[in-house]
Amino acid sequence: MRLALGFNPVLGVADAAKIASDAEAGGFESIWMHESLFQRDVVSYLSAMASKTTKIRLGSGVINTFTRHPVTAATTFASLAELSGGRVVLGLGLGSFPTIPLIGHQIFPVDKTHPLKRIKEYVRVVRMVWEGGKVEFDGEFFHVHNLTLGFKLQGKVPLFIASLSPKTQAYAATVADGVILSPALNTSKGTAKMVESVAAGEARRGSRVERASYMMTSVDPDPSKAVQAVRSFYFFAYQLSEVVNPAVLEPYGVKAEHLAPLKEAWKRGDVAEAQRLIPEEAIEALTITGSADHALDRLKEYERAGVTLPIAMPIGNVPFAIKELAPSRA
């Protein structure tokens, strides 16, 4: 099984570089780092990881279209390609809807903000810079005049586009090297629906692309401890309370009325009670949690749904998860 690792930017940069070295030794295909407005910078992670590895691919998962101009993104990842010997991947997304508005950028309503058009312009500018000629571009969101990359791009930087929008997923499959289907939480059935959108774009393009997907992963010798690690993880409670559509959990035996008590607790600020009320069926449906054998079986379930590059995002007993899921052990 081809398997990647992914992490939130809460690790120290030196710690992440050590994990990248361990991941390379364990046979993981790649390692990906999220970017956040208020956490460590993804470029710092990728630079440090490149210095401690020689083979594993290193991806941003993802930078966004608001905080870096596409010219800056293009030159930065061209520099990272030089540093890593051609192992870096540019993962790109629109932007985090909870945080981007905090710095003055509007995402909704999409009929006014045109997120797909923004991403299209961003990709076009990045590619024009990488091509090495003079860039002249006038778009709705980005403008570049009389600019040429001052050094030669080494090889090719793969471009992955992340989105939860069917239209953007289909578009991504027509222009990108890969599509990132989930930032961490999704059911296998929900993932299969996203793959359908990607497949529509692939049909227009006439070829397949990589279908990557982050998956929150908790593995422990004691499966109950793995479950508790997810239950106590703030991000999971937040997503279940405010982001995840209850309808996606109905095929797994979790109905809206089962989630109502935890949402009420979350709304009144009682995070501990909300976490206590999380149905275990929701954890099973949305994450890769339990023993190592069970985790590997669940990862194969997502492969059958159409994912070609699962990105395990370990929480809880992280060293155990990396060791037990390492492809080199297969």
C-alpha positions in Angstrom: 0.0 0.0 0.0 1.2 3.5 -0.9 0.8 5.6 2.2 1.7 9.1 3.2 1.8 10.9 6.5 0.3 14.3 7.3 0.5 16.7 10.3 -1.0 19.8 11.7 1.5 22.7 12.3 1.6 22.1 16.0 4.9 20.2 16.0 8.2 21.9 16.6 10.0 22.2 13.3 12.9 20.1 14.5 10.5 17.4 15.7 8.8 17.4 12.3 12.2 17.0 10.6 12.9 14.0 12.8 9.5 12.5 11.9 10.2 13.0 8.2 13.5 11.1 8.6 11.6 8.2 10.4 8.9 8.3 7.7 11.5 7.9 5.0 13.1 5.0 6.8 9.6 3.4 7.2 8.9 3.6 3.5 6.1 6.2 3.5 5.6 7.7 0.1 5.4 11.3 1.2 4.9 13.6 4.2 2.5 16.6 4.2 2.2 19.6 6.4 -0.9 21.7 6.9 -0.5 25.5 7.0 -2.3 27.8 9.5 -2.5 31.5 10.0 -1.5 31.2 13.6 0.8 28.3 13.7 4.3 27.5 12.3 5.0 28.3 8.6 4.8 25.3 6.2 7.8 26.5 4.2 10.0 26.3 7.3 8.8 22.7 7.9 9.5 21.7 4.3 12.9 23.2 4.4 13.9 21.5 7.6 12.5 18.2 6.4 14.3 18.4 3.1 17.6 18.8 5.0 17.0 15.6 7.0 15.8 13.4 4.1 17.0 12.3 0.6 14.1 10.4 -1.0 10.6 11.0 0.5 8.4 13.6 -1.2 7.5 16.7 0.8 4.1 18.5 0.3 2.3 21.5 1.6 -1.2 20.5 2.5 -2.1 23.3 1.8 -1.0 26.9 1.3 -3.9 29.1 0.4 -4.8 31.7 -2.2 -5.0 34.7 0.2 -1.8 34.8 2.3 0.7 34.2 -0.5 0.7 35.9 -3.9 1.0 33.3 -6.7 4.3 34.8 -7.8 5.6 34.3 -4.2 4.3 30.8 -4.1 5.9 30.0 -7.4 9.3 31.3 -6.5 9.2 29.7 -3.0 8.4 26.3 -4.3 10.9 26.6 -7.1 13.5 27.3 -4.4 12.3 24.3 -2.3 12.5 22.1 -5.4 16.2 23.2 -5.7 16.8 22.6 -2.0 15.1 19.1 -2.0 16.4 17.8 -5.3 13.0 17.9 -6.9 11.0 16.3 -4.1 8.6 19.1 -3.1 4.9 19.2 -4.0 2.8 22.4 -4.0 -0.5 21.6 -2.3 -2.9 24.6 -2.9 -6.3 25.4 -1.6 -8.7 28.3 -1.5 -8.2 29.1 2.2 -9.5 28.2 5.7 -13.0 29.6 6.0 -12.9 29.9 9.8 -9.6 31.9 9.8 -9.2 33.8 6.5 -12.0 36.3 7.4 -10.0 37.2 10.5 -7.5 39.0 8.3 -10.1 40.8 6.2 -10.8 38.3 3.4 -14.4 37.3 2.5 -15.0 33.7 1.3 -18.8 33.6 1.4 -21.2 34.1 -0.4 -19.4 32.3 -3.2 -21.6 33.9 -5.9 -19.9 37.2 -5.0 -16.4 36.0 -4.1 -15.9 33.5 -7.0 -13.6 31.0 -5.3 -13.1 28.8 -8.3 -12.1 31.7 -10.5 -9.6 32.8 -7.8 -8.0 29.3 -7.8 -7.9 29.2 -11.6 -6.1 32.5 -11.8 -3.7 31.4 -9.0 -2.8 28.2 -10.8 -2.3 30.1 -14.1 0.1 32.6 -12.6 2.1 29.9 -10.8 2.5 27.9 -14.0 3.4 30.9 -16.0 6.2 31.8 -13.6 7.5 28.2 -13.6 7.5 28.2 -17.4 10.3 30.8 -17.3 9.1 33.3 -19.8 7.9 36.9 -19.2 4.7 36.9 -17.2 1.9 39.2 -18.2 -1.4 38.6 -16.5 -4.4 40.7 -15.7 -7.1 38.9 -13.8 -9.9 39.7 -11.4 -7.8 38.8 -8.4 -4.1 38.8 -9.5 -2.0 41.1 -11.7 1.5 40.5 -12.9 3.5 42.6 -15.4 6.9 42.2 -17.0 8.1 39.6 -14.5 10.5 36.7 -15.3 11.8 34.0 -12.9 15.4 34.8 -12.2 16.6 31.2 -12.0 15.8 27.9 -13.7 13.2 25.7 -12.1 14.8 22.3 -11.4 12.6 19.6 -12.9 8.8 19.8 -12.3 6.9 20.8 -9.2 3.8 18.7 -8.9 0.7 20.7 -8.1 -2.2 19.3 -6.0 -5.4 21.2 -5.4 -7.5 20.7 -2.3 -11.2 21.4 -2.2 -14.5 20.2 -0.8 -16.4 21.7 -3.8 -17.5 19.3 -6.6 -16.9 21.9 -9.2 -13.4 22.7 -8.0 -12.6 19.0 -7.6 -13.6 18.4 -11.3 -11.6 21.5 -12.4 -8.6 20.3 -10.4 -8.6 17.0 -12.2 -8.3 18.8 -15.5 -5.2 20.9 -14.7 -3.4 19.5 -11.6 -1.2 16.5 -10.8 -3.4 15.6 -7.9 -6.5 16.4 -5.9 -6.7 16.5 -2.1 -10.2 15.3 -1.2 -10.3 15.8 2.6 -8.6 17.9 5.2 -8.9 15.1 7.8 -12.4 13.8 8.3 -14.6 12.1 5.8 -16.5 8.8 5.5 -15.5 6.3 2.9 -18.9 6.8 1.2 -18.4 10.6 1.3 -15.0 10.1 -0.2 -16.4 8.0 -3.0 -18.8 10.8 -3.9 -15.8 13.2 -4.1 -14.0 10.8 -6.3 -17.0 10.9 -8.7 -16.4 14.7 -9.1 -12.7 14.1 -9.8 -13.5 11.4 -12.3 -15.7 13.8 -14.2 -12.7 16.1 -14.6 -10.4 13.2 -15.5 -12.8 12.2 -18.3 -12.5 15.7 -19.8 -8.7 15.6 -19.5 -8.4 12.1 -20.8 -6.1 10.8 -18.0 -6.1 10.0 -14.3 -4.6 12.2 -11.5 -3.5 11.3 -8.0 -6.4 11.3 -5.5 -5.0 12.1 -2.1 -7.0 12.3 1.1 -6.1 13.2 4.7 -7.4 10.8 7.3 -7.3 11.4 11.0 -5.6 8.3 12.4 -5.4 7.0 16.0 -3.6 3.7 16.5 -2.8 2.1 19.8 -2.1 -1.3 21.2 -5.2 -0.7 23.3 -8.0 0.2 20.8 -10.0 2.0 23.6 -7.1 4.4 24.1 -7.1 5.1 20.4 -10.8 5.9 20.5 -10.2 8.2 23.6 -7.5 10.1 21.8 -10.0 11.1 19.1 -12.7 11.8 21.6 -10.5 14.2 23.5 -9.1 15.9 20.3 -10.5 19.4 20.2 -10.5 19.5 16.4 -12.8 16.4 16.1 -15.4 17.8 18.5 -15.3 21.1 16.7 -15.8 19.5 13.3 -18.6 17.2 14.5 -20.4 20.1 16.2 -20.0 22.8 13.5 -18.8 21.4 10.2 -19.7 17.8 9.5 -23.1 17.4 7.8 -25.1 15.0 10.0 -26.5 13.4 6.8 -23.1 11.8 5.9 -23.2 9.8 9.2 -26.7 8.3 8.8 -25.5 5.3 6.8 -23.3 4.5 9.8 -26.1 4.6 12.3 -25.6 8.2 13.6 -28.6 10.5 13.1 -29.0 14.2 13.7 -30.9 13.6 17.0 -27.9 11.6 18.3 -25.6 14.6 17.7 -28.0 17.2 19.1 -26.9 16.8 22.8 -23.2 17.2 22.0 -24.0 20.2 19.7 -25.9 21.9 22.5 -23.0 21.3 24.9 -20.6 22.7 22.4 -22.8 25.7 21.8 -22.8 26.6 25.5 -19.0 26.2 25.7 -18.9 22.9 27.6 -16.2 21.2 25.5 -15.6 18.3 27.9 -19.3 17.4 27.9 -19.5 17.6 24.1 -16.5 15.3 23.8 -18.0 12.8 26.2 -21.2 12.7 24.1 -19.4 11.9 20.8 -20.9 8.7 19.5 -18.2 6.0 18.9 -19.9 5.2 15.6 -19.0 8.7 14.4 -15.4 8.2 15.3 -15.4 4.9 13.4 -17.1 6.4 10.4 -14.9 9.6 10.1 -11.5 8.4 11.2 -9.0 5.5 11.1 -9.0 4.4 14.7 -8.2 1.3 16.6 -5.6 -1.5 16.3 -3.0 -1.4 13.6 -4.7 -4.2 11.7 -8.0 -2.5 11.9 -6.4 0.8 10.7 -4.9 -1.0 7.7 -8.2 -2.6 6.8 -9.9 0.8 7.0 -7.3 2.4 4.8 -7.9 -0.2 2.2 -11.6 0.7 2.4 -10.7 4.2 1.3 -8.6 2.8 -1.5 -11.6 0.9 -2.7 -13.5 4.2 -2.6 -11.0 5.6 -5.1 -8.2 7.2 -3.0 -4.8 6.5 -4.6 -2.7 8.2 -1.9 -4.1 7.9 1.7 -2.5 10.5 4.0 -2.7 9.2 7.5 -2.8 12.1 10.0 -1.7 10.4 13.3 -2.8 11.7 16.7 -2.5 10.1 20.2 0.2 7.5 20.2 2.0 9.0 17.1 5.3 7.0 17.3 3.3 3.7 17.6 1.1 4.6 14.6 4.1 5.5 12.4 5.9 2.3 13.3 2.9 0.0 12.9 1.6 1.5 9.6 5.0 1.8 8.0 4.8 0.4 4.5 8.2 -1.2 5.0 6.6 -3.6 7.5 4.3 -5.1 4.9 
